[in-house]
Amino acid sequence: MLEGSRIALTGATGRLGQAMASALLATGAHVTAIVRTERAMDPRLAAAVAALTDGAALEAALEGHEQLVVILPDAPELPDMMANLVSAAEAVGIKRIIKISAHLAGENPPESFGIEHSAADALAKASAIESIIYRPAMFMQSLSLFLSDWEKGRMLVPVSTGKVALIDAGDIAAAVVKALEGEVPPGTYTLTGPESVSFSEITAALSAWSGKTIKHVAPPLFVAGLAMRFDKTLDGFNRNRLLAFLKALEAGKEAPVLPDLESILGRPGIALKDRLAQCPPSDGKPPQWSSSA
């Protein structure tokens, strides 16, 4: 149904973006990745270089496309980036926008990374363009962020008992395809996986998959915050938002299993143990989510 159509995609090189690009290409659509700079990526993708802060460049990148899938980086400027994309999309006649938001954007008031996403969601919904907002729970693929101590047999996550309805990036991408095909009415949807799991249950699943014992270690959140100050990959904004995210997980804010994904796909999302079974054998290493066995 999408074969030959022209779809623009932002954020194509990230964890979710790579799964999204693969799913879109599989439909036979012509997919253009809007990137800030030239970089290595799937050779089947066309590339358009445009900063999300440059409205004129975005108009040129979007020209000739019919639909736009938006994945944005977590940054204070996120709402401004969305405003630029909406303005450019309106200027060139984009017919539909599918924006990937954050689960916590639905809290009242929004929390963590959901603060900026909530503002950006409002811009999409206020546009004259048909818009679909997906607010997914934590991605399974994001577990890799907490597996730096894999060799030591532990997973450091400062969430002691909180659960999360983990969702696979591939299921989010499948829901986006349904939206692009016109099968999802405009609106806001909260996407979750089929089960709510604790981090102790997550490490049990990782242990069963890999044959290596992985233990969940939950340092106090304030200790994690102190350690993050020495992480040069985290600026103050992302450090504070990440701490708020972990606090929300402990409080169970992303624990409920909701019906939206199954309603869109006509099936439940994939469970963690089944998704791990699709990864290549461990060979002593953490999951390689981008490949299948």
RAKARA-V210509 format. One line per field, one symbol per residue. ss: DSSP state (H for helix, E for strand, L for the rest). A space follows every 50 residues. Layout:
ss->???
//
This chain:
ss->LLLLLEEEEELLLLHHHHHHHHHHHHLLLEEEEEELLLLLLLLLLEEEEL LLLLHHHHHHHHLLLLEEEELLLLLLLHHHHHHHHHHHHHHHLLLEEEEE LLHHHHLLLLLLLHHHHHHHHHHHHHLLLEEEEEEELLEHHHHHHHLLLH HHLEEELLLLLLEELLELHHHHHHHHHHHHLLLLLLEEEEELLLLLEEHH HHHHHHHHHHLLLLEEELLLHHHHHHHHLLLLLLLHHHHHHHHHHHHHHH LLLLLLLLLHHHHHHLLLLLLHHHHHHLLLLLLLLLLLLLLLL
//
